Amino acid sequence: MKMTWKLLFPILAALTLAACSNNAPQHTALPGATASVAEASLPTGTSGSDRIAPQDLLEIDVFKVPDLSKEVRVDDNGNITLALIGTVRAEGLSASQLEQQIATRLEKDYMHNPQVNVLVKEATASKITVSGAVNKPGVYPLAGDTSVTQAIALAEGLNRLAIKDNVTVFRNGKPYTVRLEDVNQGKIADPIVMAGDKIQVHSSSTKEAIQDYGGVGGLLSPFGLLR
């Protein structure tokens, strides 16, 4: 038993050092994650791209013309089809640009000063990646505003190896830090992710080592050292 503890102490010391050095790199705080004035100039945005893409679901509303108001999905060629004016190119336009295009074509032959509103209800082309210490890593579509914690929930939540106080969001190649503990405690806002964001939940090498030994009991067992 004395020999066992002599062997065990260096292992525990190594694991402790690993825990100290295992924290994810410190990066700039993600926009929306703090209220710091110094970070106000960092890039911000809503969840998806502002450009319409194939398979996006749009809600078209023409004021006081219910027959022209409908939900329509952009086809694979990037077009939508509306009553009276037929095929309209939507891909690559913002919602406001599409509003103007529809209004111009309606005004040309059918009505005076039409009031058109376009809402992107489902931006299916907008996706995020969630990786690391989550239960189901993968690529997920965005539908409306989605926060960091909601994005992690899409990946079925954190696994037991996750470091909860340090998550990295890569946006346009730049890393930002979100501390989930601060979000859960209401200390900071839960920031909105954007299309193309890559969310990495860091794992603890100490927890991994303990898991490899079959838990703390296996690690402390003299027989665990012989595995």
Contacts in CASP RR format, 6 or more apart in sequence:
PFRMAT RR
TARGET T0000
AUTHOR 0000-0000-0000
METHOD contacts of the structure
MODEL  1
MKMTWKLLFPILAALTLAACSNNAPQHTALPGATASVAEASLPTGTSGSD
RIAPQDLLEIDVFKVPDLSKEVRVDDNGNITLALIGTVRAEGLSASQLEQ
QIATRLEKDYMHNPQVNVLVKEATASKITVSGAVNKPGVYPLAGDTSVTQ
AIALAEGLNRLAIKDNVTVFRNGKPYTVRLEDVNQGKIADPIVMAGDKIQ
VHSSSTKEAIQDYGGVGGLLSPFGLLR
1 222 0 8 1.000
4 222 0 8 1.000
4 225 0 8 1.000
7 225 0 8 1.000
8 220 0 8 1.000
8 225 0 8 1.000
11 219 0 8 1.000
11 225 0 8 1.000
15 206 0 8 1.000
15 209 0 8 1.000
15 210 0 8 1.000
16 206 0 8 1.000
18 205 0 8 1.000
18 206 0 8 1.000
18 209 0 8 1.000
19 204 0 8 1.000
19 205 0 8 1.000
19 206 0 8 1.000
22 163 0 8 1.000
22 202 0 8 1.000
22 204 0 8 1.000
22 205 0 8 1.000
22 206 0 8 1.000
23 163 0 8 1.000
23 166 0 8 1.000
23 202 0 8 1.000
24 163 0 8 1.000
24 166 0 8 1.000
24 167 0 8 1.000
24 168 0 8 1.000
24 177 0 8 1.000
24 202 0 8 1.000
25 168 0 8 1.000
25 175 0 8 1.000
26 177 0 8 1.000
27 168 0 8 1.000
27 175 0 8 1.000
27 176 0 8 1.000
27 177 0 8 1.000
28 39 0 8 1.000
28 42 0 8 1.000
28 174 0 8 1.000
28 175 0 8 1.000
28 176 0 8 1.000
28 177 0 8 1.000
29 36 0 8 1.000
29 39 0 8 1.000
29 42 0 8 1.000
29 176 0 8 1.000
29 177 0 8 1.000
29 178 0 8 1.000
30 42 0 8 1.000
30 148 0 8 1.000
30 169 0 8 1.000
30 171 0 8 1.000
30 176 0 8 1.000
30 177 0 8 1.000
30 178 0 8 1.000
30 191 0 8 1.000
31 39 0 8 1.000
31 42 0 8 1.000
31 43 0 8 1.000
31 44 0 8 1.000
31 45 0 8 1.000
31 176 0 8 1.000
31 191 0 8 1.000
32 39 0 8 1.000
32 44 0 8 1.000
32 188 0 8 1.000
32 189 0 8 1.000
32 191 0 8 1.000
32 192 0 8 1.000
33 148 0 8 1.000
33 176 0 8 1.000
33 177 0 8 1.000
33 178 0 8 1.000
33 179 0 8 1.000
33 182 0 8 1.000
33 183 0 8 1.000
33 188 0 8 1.000
33 189 0 8 1.000
33 191 0 8 1.000
34 188 0 8 1.000
34 189 0 8 1.000
35 188 0 8 1.000
35 189 0 8 1.000
42 176 0 8 1.000
43 171 0 8 1.000
43 172 0 8 1.000
45 192 0 8 1.000
45 194 0 8 1.000
46 144 0 8 1.000
46 145 0 8 1.000
46 192 0 8 1.000
46 194 0 8 1.000
47 123 0 8 1.000
47 126 0 8 1.000
47 142 0 8 1.000
47 144 0 8 1.000
47 145 0 8 1.000
47 146 0 8 1.000
47 192 0 8 1.000
47 193 0 8 1.000
47 194 0 8 1.000
47 195 0 8 1.000
48 123 0 8 1.000
48 126 0 8 1.000
48 142 0 8 1.000
48 144 0 8 1.000
48 194 0 8 1.000
48 195 0 8 1.000
49 123 0 8 1.000
49 125 0 8 1.000
49 126 0 8 1.000
49 195 0 8 1.000
50 94 0 8 1.000
50 95 0 8 1.000
51 91 0 8 1.000
51 92 0 8 1.000
51 93 0 8 1.000
51 94 0 8 1.000
52 58 0 8 1.000
52 74 0 8 1.000
52 78 0 8 1.000
52 90 0 8 1.000
52 91 0 8 1.000
52 92 0 8 1.000
52 93 0 8 1.000
52 94 0 8 1.000
52 95 0 8 1.000
52 98 0 8 1.000
52 120 0 8 1.000
53 74 0 8 1.000
53 78 0 8 1.000
53 91 0 8 1.000
53 92 0 8 1.000
53 123 0 8 1.000
53 124 0 8 1.000
53 125 0 8 1.000
53 126 0 8 1.000
54 74 0 8 1.000
54 75 0 8 1.000
54 76 0 8 1.000
54 77 0 8 1.000
54 78 0 8 1.000
54 91 0 8 1.000
54 125 0 8 1.000
55 73 0 8 1.000
55 74 0 8 1.000
55 76 0 8 1.000
55 124 0 8 1.000
55 125 0 8 1.000
56 73 0 8 1.000
56 74 0 8 1.000
56 90 0 8 1.000
56 120 0 8 1.000
56 122 0 8 1.000
56 123 0 8 1.000
56 124 0 8 1.000
56 125 0 8 1.000
57 71 0 8 1.000
57 72 0 8 1.000
57 73 0 8 1.000
57 74 0 8 1.000
57 120 0 8 1.000
57 121 0 8 1.000
57 122 0 8 1.000
57 124 0 8 1.000
58 71 0 8 1.000
58 72 0 8 1.000
58 73 0 8 1.000
58 74 0 8 1.000
58 80 0 8 1.000
58 90 0 8 1.000
58 95 0 8 1.000
58 98 0 8 1.000
58 118 0 8 1.000
58 119 0 8 1.000
58 120 0 8 1.000
58 121 0 8 1.000
59 70 0 8 1.000
59 71 0 8 1.000
59 118 0 8 1.000
59 119 0 8 1.000
59 121 0 8 1.000
60 68 0 8 1.000
60 69 0 8 1.000
60 70 0 8 1.000
60 71 0 8 1.000
60 72 0 8 1.000
60 80 0 8 1.000
60 82 0 8 1.000
60 102 0 8 1.000
60 116 0 8 1.000
60 117 0 8 1.000
60 118 0 8 1.000
61 69 0 8 1.000
61 116 0 8 1.000
61 117 0 8 1.000
61 118 0 8 1.000
61 119 0 8 1.000
62 68 0 8 1.000
62 69 0 8 1.000
62 102 0 8 1.000
62 106 0 8 1.000
62 114 0 8 1.000
62 115 0 8 1.000
62 116 0 8 1.000
62 117 0 8 1.000
63 114 0 8 1.000
63 115 0 8 1.000
63 116 0 8 1.000
63 117 0 8 1.000
64 115 0 8 1.000
65 111 0 8 1.000
65 114 0 8 1.000
67 83 0 8 1.000
68 82 0 8 1.000
68 83 0 8 1.000
68 84 0 8 1.000
68 106 0 8 1.000
70 82 0 8 1.000
71 121 0 8 1.000
72 80 0 8 1.000
72 81 0 8 1.000
72 82 0 8 1.000
73 80 0 8 1.000
74 80 0 8 1.000
74 90 0 8 1.000
74 91 0 8 1.000
77 91 0 8 1.000
78 89 0 8 1.000
78 90 0 8 1.000
78 91 0 8 1.000
79 87 0 8 1.000
79 88 0 8 1.000
79 89 0 8 1.000
79 90 0 8 1.000
79 91 0 8 1.000
80 87 0 8 1.000
80 88 0 8 1.000
80 90 0 8 1.000
81 87 0 8 1.000
81 88 0 8 1.000
82 88 0 8 1.000
82 102 0 8 1.000
84 106 0 8 1.000
84 109 0 8 1.000
84 110 0 8 1.000
85 102 0 8 1.000
85 105 0 8 1.000
85 106 0 8 1.000
85 110 0 8 1.000
88 98 0 8 1.000
88 101 0 8 1.000
88 102 0 8 1.000
88 105 0 8 1.000
89 101 0 8 1.000
90 98 0 8 1.000
93 101 0 8 1.000
95 118 0 8 1.000
95 119 0 8 1.000
95 120 0 8 1.000
96 118 0 8 1.000
98 118 0 8 1.000
99 116 0 8 1.000
99 117 0 8 1.000
99 118 0 8 1.000
100 116 0 8 1.000
102 114 0 8 1.000
102 116 0 8 1.000
102 118 0 8 1.000
103 114 0 8 1.000
103 115 0 8 1.000
103 116 0 8 1.000
106 114 0 8 1.000
106 116 0 8 1.000
107 113 0 8 1.000
107 114 0 8 1.000
122 143 0 8 1.000
122 144 0 8 1.000
123 141 0 8 1.000
123 142 0 8 1.000
123 143 0 8 1.000
123 144 0 8 1.000
123 195 0 8 1.000
124 141 0 8 1.000
124 143 0 8 1.000
125 195 0 8 1.000
126 141 0 8 1.000
126 142 0 8 1.000
126 195 0 8 1.000
126 196 0 8 1.000
127 139 0 8 1.000
127 140 0 8 1.000
127 141 0 8 1.000
127 142 0 8 1.000
127 195 0 8 1.000
127 196 0 8 1.000
128 139 0 8 1.000
128 140 0 8 1.000
128 142 0 8 1.000
128 146 0 8 1.000
128 151 0 8 1.000
128 193 0 8 1.000
128 194 0 8 1.000
128 195 0 8 1.000
128 196 0 8 1.000
128 197 0 8 1.000
128 198 0 8 1.000
128 199 0 8 1.000
129 138 0 8 1.000
129 139 0 8 1.000
129 140 0 8 1.000
129 196 0 8 1.000
129 197 0 8 1.000
129 198 0 8 1.000
129 199 0 8 1.000
130 137 0 8 1.000
130 138 0 8 1.000
130 140 0 8 1.000
130 151 0 8 1.000
130 152 0 8 1.000
130 154 0 8 1.000
130 155 0 8 1.000
130 199 0 8 1.000
130 201 0 8 1.000
131 137 0 8 1.000
131 138 0 8 1.000
131 198 0 8 1.000
131 199 0 8 1.000
131 200 0 8 1.000
131 201 0 8 1.000
132 200 0 8 1.000
132 201 0 8 1.000
132 202 0 8 1.000
132 203 0 8 1.000
133 158 0 8 1.000
133 159 0 8 1.000
133 161 0 8 1.000
133 162 0 8 1.000
133 163 0 8 1.000
133 201 0 8 1.000
133 202 0 8 1.000
133 203 0 8 1.000
134 152 0 8 1.000
134 155 0 8 1.000
134 156 0 8 1.000
134 157 0 8 1.000
134 158 0 8 1.000
134 159 0 8 1.000
134 162 0 8 1.000
134 201 0 8 1.000
135 155 0 8 1.000
135 156 0 8 1.000
135 157 0 8 1.000
135 158 0 8 1.000
135 159 0 8 1.000
136 155 0 8 1.000
136 156 0 8 1.000
136 157 0 8 1.000
137 155 0 8 1.000
138 155 0 8 1.000
140 151 0 8 1.000
140 154 0 8 1.000
140 155 0 8 1.000
142 193 0 8 1.000
142 195 0 8 1.000
145 192 0 8 1.000
146 154 0 8 1.000
146 192 0 8 1.000
146 193 0 8 1.000
147 190 0 8 1.000
147 191 0 8 1.000
147 192 0 8 1.000
147 193 0 8 1.000
148 167 0 8 1.000
148 169 0 8 1.000
148 178 0 8 1.000
148 180 0 8 1.000
148 183 0 8 1.000
148 190 0 8 1.000
148 191 0 8 1.000
148 193 0 8 1.000
148 199 0 8 1.000
149 180 0 8 1.000
149 183 0 8 1.000
149 184 0 8 1.000
149 190 0 8 1.000
150 190 0 8 1.000
151 193 0 8 1.000
151 197 0 8 1.000
151 199 0 8 1.000
152 158 0 8 1.000
152 167 0 8 1.000
152 180 0 8 1.000
152 199 0 8 1.000
152 201 0 8 1.000
158 164 0 8 1.000
158 201 0 8 1.000
159 203 0 8 1.000
160 207 0 8 1.000
160 211 0 8 1.000
161 203 0 8 1.000
161 204 0 8 1.000
161 207 0 8 1.000
161 208 0 8 1.000
161 211 0 8 1.000
162 201 0 8 1.000
162 202 0 8 1.000
162 203 0 8 1.000
162 204 0 8 1.000
163 201 0 8 1.000
163 202 0 8 1.000
163 203 0 8 1.000
163 204 0 8 1.000
164 180 0 8 1.000
164 181 0 8 1.000
165 179 0 8 1.000
165 180 0 8 1.000
165 181 0 8 1.000
165 182 0 8 1.000
166 177 0 8 1.000
166 179 0 8 1.000
166 202 0 8 1.000
167 177 0 8 1.000
167 178 0 8 1.000
167 179 0 8 1.000
167 180 0 8 1.000
167 199 0 8 1.000
167 200 0 8 1.000
167 201 0 8 1.000
167 202 0 8 1.000
168 175 0 8 1.000
168 176 0 8 1.000
168 177 0 8 1.000
168 178 0 8 1.000
168 199 0 8 1.000
168 200 0 8 1.000
168 202 0 8 1.000
169 175 0 8 1.000
169 176 0 8 1.000
169 177 0 8 1.000
169 178 0 8 1.000
169 191 0 8 1.000
169 193 0 8 1.000
169 197 0 8 1.000
169 198 0 8 1.000
169 199 0 8 1.000
169 200 0 8 1.000
170 176 0 8 1.000
170 197 0 8 1.000
170 198 0 8 1.000
170 199 0 8 1.000
170 200 0 8 1.000
171 194 0 8 1.000
171 196 0 8 1.000
171 197 0 8 1.000
178 191 0 8 1.000
179 188 0 8 1.000
182 188 0 8 1.000
183 189 0 8 1.000
183 190 0 8 1.000
193 199 0 8 1.000
209 219 0 8 1.000
210 216 0 8 1.000
210 219 0 8 1.000
213 219 0 8 1.000
213 224 0 8 1.000
213 227 0 8 1.000
218 224 0 8 1.000
END
